């Protein structure tokens, strides 16, 4: 943007300098009134044509710059969209893997608990010899296992 501003300032300075130089040369040259008016009109015509030419060039360069910016922006947007889609897919895959891992862990943990439940029931039987209620201990262990399964 700073380059465009400097370019515009230079262009305006060049046009103004050319016009002022032409006017000064015409006014200081020893010519008749008719010749002087003709030279001034010709200088004005040349300055006008040069200004139109420069304005046209600036317009073309502006269009080209806008087109370049548009193309780069479009490319960047496509790249960002593609990258975001890839990341979303990776996140989805990771979430599925994590879910499957948790399910597998939970299942193995439940199987371990079920395998330990008969051990708890057999350890409760020797307590019956000591005088505790083994039936109550077995029921308590089974209820605990069922609650764990329901919670999961």
N, C-alpha and C positions, 0 to 999 in steps of 0.2 A: 504494500500500500504506500509506503514511503517512496518507493521508486516511481510509482505512478504520479505522486504529488510533485516530485522533483522534475519528472518529464513534462508535466503540464506547465509548471512554472517556467521551465526552459523554453518551451514552445511559445508561451505567451510573451516571454521576454524577447525571443527572436523576432516574432511578428511585430511587436511594438517598436523594437529597435530598427527593423527594416523600414517601417512606415516613417518613423521620425527621421531616419537618415535620408530617405527619399525626399521627404518634404524639405529638409534643410538644404539638400543639394539643389533642388528646384528653385528654392527662394534665393539662394545666394548666387546662382548662375546668372550671368548677364544675358537675358533674353527679353524679347518683346512680350507684351501682355498676352497676346493671342497664343504665342508659342508656350508661354508659361502655363496658361490654362490648359492647353493640350497635354503638356507633360504631366501636370497634376492629375488630370483625368486618367491618363495612361497609368501613372503610378498607383492611383486608387484602384483601377481595374486589376492591375497585377497583384496588389496586396489582397484584394477581395478573392481573386482566384487562388492565391496561395493559402489563404485562410480556409477556404472551402476544401482544398486538397488536404490540408493538415487535419481538418475536422473529420474528413472521410477516413483518413488513415487511423485516426484515434478511434473512430467508431468500429472499424474493422478489427483493430487490435483488441478492443474491448469485447467484441463478440467472440473472438478466438479465445481470449482469456476466460470468458464465461463458459464457453464450451469445454475447455480443458478442466476447469474447476468442477463442472457438472460430471464429466467422465470420471474424474478421480473420486469424487464423492460417491458416485454410483458404485465404483469398484470397491471402495472402502466399506460401503453398506453391505454389499454382497459378501465380502470377506467376513465382516462381523456377524452377519446372519449365519453363514456357514459354520464359523467357529462356535457360535452360541448353540447351534443345533448339535454339533459334535459333543460339546461339553454336557448338554442336557442328556444326550444319549448315554454318555459315560456315567453320569450321575444316576441315571435310571438303572443301568446295568449294575452299578455298585450297590444301589438300594436293593435290587433283587438278590444279589449275592449275599448281602447282609441279612435280608429276610430269610433266605434259605439256610444260612448258617445258624441263625437263631432258632429256626424250626428244628434243625438237626440236633442242635445242642439240647433244646427242650425235650425232644423225643428221647435222646440218650439219657438225659437226666431222669425222665419219668421211668424209663426202663430200669435204671439203677435203683430208683426208689421202690419200684415194684419187686425187684430182686431182693432188696433188703427187707421188705415187709415180712416174708416168711421167717427170716432170721430173727426179726423182732418177736414174732409169735412164738418161736421155739425157745427164745431166751426168756419169755414170760412164763413158760411151763415150769422151769425149775423153781421159780418164785412160788408156785403153788405148793411146793413141798415145804416152803418156809412159812406158808400160811397166808399169802396174798391171794387175791381173787384173780386168777389167770384169765378167765373169760372177760372180765372188765378190761384187762390190759390189751387183749387181742382186739376187742371192739374199739377201744381208744385208738390203737394203731391203724385200724382199717378206716375209721372216720377221718383221721388226720390225712391219710393217703388220698381219700376221696375229695377232701377239701382242697388239697394241693392240685389235683387234677381239674377241679371245677374253676379254681382261680386262674389256672393257665389257660 
